[in-house]
Amino acid sequence: MVEIRWKQERFPDAGEDVATQKNVPDTPQTRASAYRLAFADSEFLCRDELRAVRLQLELLKPEMALAERGITSTVVLFGGARIPDPEFKDKARTKTLADLSKYYDAAREFARLCTEKSLKSYGRDTVVCTGGGPGVMEAGNRGAVDAGGVSIALNIVLPHEQAPNRYATPELCFNFHYFAIRKMHFLLRAKAVAVFPGGFGTLDELFETLTLVQTGRMEPLPILLFGKAFWHKIIDWEALADAGTISADDIKLFRFVETGAEAFEVMENWHKAG
């Protein structure tokens, strides 16, 4: 450790070298892209050949930030971006979405309860993590604010850009280019996953989580599905088991819940019940 510190003091760091480039003479040579430091050259870093480097950077940046913050476990909330705050349900595009607005409140309540528990570990354990957008994601980050705690937001760049919701903790609000790396970060620290009614994105996140647990690639954890009627309407779970494409025990990988309080209790007693 002493030797490493000695080297760091003797040689300038990368940030210092970037800063010195502002003071070089303005010549055709210094203006050329070839002269830019490779790691400070955004055009170079965005080349197709640098995709592997960008993947690594997206894995490292949030991981380092969460590790430095001392966050050891998260509770992940997946769910529809279109589910409205009940206060604005009259503006929902369909009656079904208006009816599903109750799950906004359920997500907010569940996140508040998780964050209240998180505060007992000084915000290191059971930290709420969402996709950072509107709808259920907003409700999750908002519930953390209700409890006076922090929450994580893993945003993704989309063709129709949406800003992070205003309840996400700024220093824990990340942005991703690669869906795959974002989904890794959702589950790396997850101690529970709560899934609310949603669309393709929610289904993708749910089934990836179930597949990882089913195949033994991830340790079993509480998987809570809010809204039994919704999930039974869109997916015939028993038909999958009857067809033999999944086993009957696979349906036991998750539980249906309705309220935030019920979900929190099921999460807390998951292993006792199992």
MOMOZI-V205022 format. One record per residue. RES is the residue in one small letter. OMEGA is omega in whole degrees, 0 to 359 (* if undefined). Layout:
<<RES & OMEGA> <RES & OMEGA>>
This chain:
<<m & 179> <v & 181> <e & 179> <i & 180> <r & 180> <w & 179> <k & 181> <q & 180> <e & 184> <r & 184> <f & 178> <p & 178> <d & 185> <a & 180> <g & 178> <e & 179> <d & 176> <v & 182> <a & 182> <t & 181> <q & 179> <k & 185> <n & 181> <v & 179> <p & 179> <d & 182> <t & 176> <p & 181> <q & 182> <t & 177> <r & 182> <a & 180> <s & 180> <a & 185> <y & 183> <r & 172> <l & 187> <a & 185> <f & 177> <a & 183> <d & 185> <s & 179> <e & 179> <f & 183> <l & 181> <c & 178> <r & 180> <d & 183> <e & 182> <l & 182> <r & 181> <a & 178> <v & 180> <r & 176> <l & 180> <q & 180> <l & 179> <e & 175> <l & 186> <l & 188> <k & 179> <p & 181> <e & 180> <m & 180> <a & 180> <l & 178> <a & 179> <e & 178> <r & 180> <g & 181> <i & 185> <t & 180> <s & 182> <t & 168> <v & 188> <v & 176> <l & 173> <f & 177> <g & 189> <g & 175> <a & 186> <r & 179> <i & 189> <p & 165> <d & 181> <p & 179> <e & 183> <f & 185> <k & 179> <d & 180> <k & 180> <a & 185> <r & 177> <t & 177> <k & 180> <t & 178> <l & 178> <a & 179> <d & 181> <l & 181> <s & 178> <k & 180> <y & 169> <y & 178> <d & 179> <a & 178> <a & 180> <r & 179> <e & 181> <f & 180> <a & 178> <r & 180> <l & 178> <c & 182> <t & 175> <e & 175> <k & 180> <s & 182> <l & 178> <k & 176> <s & 180> <y & 176> <g & 180> <r & 185> <d & 176> <t & 180> <v & 181> <v & 180> <c & 179> <t & 177> <g & 171> <g & 183> <g & 180> <p & 176> <g & 181> <v & 180> <m & 177> <e & 181> <a & 179> <g & 178> <n & 180> <r & 178> <g & 177> <a & 177> <v & 178> <d & 182> <a & 180> <g & 181> <g & 180> <v & 175> <s & 183> <i & 176> <a & 180> <l & 183> <n & 179> <i & 178> <v & 180> <l & 180> <p & 176> <h & 189> <e & 174> <q & 180> <a & 176> <p & 177> <n & 190> <r & 181> <y & 180> <a & 177> <t & 188> <p & 184> <e & 176> <l & 181> <c & 186> <f & 179> <n & 185> <f & 170> <h & 186> <y & 177> <f & 185> <a & 180> <i & 177> <r & 181> <k & 174> <m & 182> <h & 176> <f & 190> <l & 184> <l & 182> <r & 187> <a & 172> <k & 175> <a & 179> <v & 178> <a & 185> <v & 181> <f & 177> <p & 182> <g & 184> <g & 184> <f & 182> <g & 179> <t & 179> <l & 178> <d & 182> <e & 178> <l & 186> <f & 174> <e & 179> <t & 179> <l & 180> <t & 180> <l & 179> <v & 181> <q & 184> <t & 179> <g & 179> <r & 179> <m & 179> <e & 177> <p & 179> <l & 178> <p & 174> <i & 189> <l & 180> <l & 179> <f & 175> <g & 183> <k & 182> <a & 179> <f & 185> <w & 178> <h & 179> <k & 185> <i & 181> <i & 176> <d & 184> <w & 182> <e & 178> <a & 177> <l & 180> <a & 180> <d & 180> <a & 180> <g & 179> <t & 166> <i & 177> <s & 179> <a & 180> <d & 180> <d & 179> <i & 179> <k & 180> <l & 182> <f & 177> <r & 175> <f & 177> <v & 182> <e & 185> <t & 178> <g & 181> <a & 179> <e & 181> <a & 180> <f & 179> <e & 178> <v & 179> <m & 183> <e & 183> <n & 186> <w & 185> <h & 176> <k & 180> <a & 183> <g & *>>
